[in-house]
C-alpha cells in the first residue's frame, strides 16, 4: 500500500505568520492545528489557515522539501503561496472529511 506524505504551509492570515510542516495525514494534522490541541508555535501565534500543500510518495522526499522550505526567506514562501493560491484561501475545506 502506498503512503502519501504532505508538506504544508499554514498562515495566521494573509501575509501573516507562517508555519511549515510535514505529515502523513494532512486532514488530521491541520485539524489538530485548528483546534490548538498541541501547545507550541501554531497555538501561540494562532496559525491555522492551510494556504499551501504538496504531496509526495515517500517520506524522504517530503522531509527534504520541508527542510528546504524552512530555509527559504519569507518573500519566497509568499511567492509560492500566491502562485497557486493568490487569495490565500483556506484549503482545509478542500481536504476535510
VMD Tcl script that draws the C-alpha trace (Angstrom):
set ca {
  {0.00 0.00 0.00}
  {1.35 3.38 -0.96}
  {1.65 6.03 1.72}
  {1.34 9.74 0.93}
  {3.26 12.44 2.74}
  {2.46 16.13 2.73}
  {4.44 19.31 3.19}
  {2.19 22.19 4.09}
  {2.23 25.87 4.96}
  {-0.20 27.40 7.44}
  {-0.78 31.12 7.91}
  {-2.43 33.19 10.62}
  {-3.92 35.46 7.94}
  {-2.94 36.86 4.54}
  {0.72 37.89 4.80}
  {0.65 36.86 8.46}
  {2.73 34.44 10.48}
  {3.75 31.31 8.53}
  {4.40 27.75 9.66}
  {5.78 24.89 7.55}
  {5.15 21.26 8.48}
  {5.21 17.65 7.33}
  {2.62 14.91 7.90}
  {1.30 11.65 6.53}
  {-2.32 12.66 7.25}
  {-2.98 16.22 6.14}
  {-6.63 16.43 7.21}
  {-5.90 15.18 10.73}
  {-2.81 17.32 11.21}
  {-4.39 20.57 10.04}
  {-7.42 19.81 12.21}
  {-5.07 19.46 15.20}
  {-3.59 22.87 14.40}
  {-7.08 24.36 14.04}
  {-8.28 23.17 17.44}
  {-4.89 24.02 19.04}
  {-4.59 20.56 20.60}
  {-0.79 20.75 20.94}
  {0.95 23.63 22.69}
  {3.56 25.36 20.58}
  {4.17 27.83 17.80}
  {0.87 27.47 15.92}
  {-1.23 27.79 19.06}
  {0.79 30.74 20.36}
  {0.51 32.68 17.09}
  {-2.98 31.44 16.06}
  {-1.67 29.88 12.84}
  {-4.37 27.63 11.41}
  {-5.19 28.56 7.80}
  {-3.91 25.97 5.30}
  {-2.59 28.02 2.38}
  {-0.24 25.61 0.58}
  {0.16 21.83 0.37}
  {2.37 19.49 -1.66}
  {2.13 15.70 -1.75}
  {4.94 13.14 -2.00}
  {5.07 9.38 -2.36}
  {7.86 8.89 0.17}
  {8.93 10.39 3.47}
  {12.49 11.13 2.34}
  {11.42 13.46 -0.49}
  {8.82 15.13 1.71}
  {11.33 15.72 4.53}
  {13.85 17.09 2.05}
  {11.27 19.54 0.69}
  {10.18 20.59 4.18}
  {13.78 21.34 5.20}
  {14.29 23.34 2.01}
  {11.11 25.39 2.54}
  {12.01 26.08 6.16}
  {15.27 27.65 4.95}
  {13.51 29.85 2.39}
  {13.11 33.51 3.16}
  {9.64 34.88 3.79}
  {9.30 36.54 0.36}
  {9.93 33.24 -1.43}
  {7.29 31.48 0.70}
  {4.75 34.20 -0.02}
  {5.50 33.96 -3.73}
  {4.99 30.17 -3.59}
  {1.66 30.56 -1.79}
  {0.40 33.26 -4.14}
  {1.38 31.31 -7.26}
  {-1.29 28.67 -6.59}
  {-3.48 30.40 -4.00}
  {-3.45 34.15 -4.77}
  {-6.35 34.90 -2.41}
  {-4.83 32.93 0.48}
  {-8.00 30.81 0.68}
  {-8.14 28.26 3.47}
  {-7.54 24.97 1.64}
  {-8.71 22.93 4.63}
  {-12.23 23.00 3.22}
  {-10.94 21.05 0.21}
  {-9.33 18.27 2.27}
  {-11.51 17.96 5.35}
  {-13.67 14.83 5.61}
}
mol new
graphics top color blue
foreach p $ca { graphics top sphere $p radius 0.5 }
foreach p [lrange $ca 0 end-1] q [lrange $ca 1 end] { graphics top cylinder $p $q radius 0.2 }
display resetview
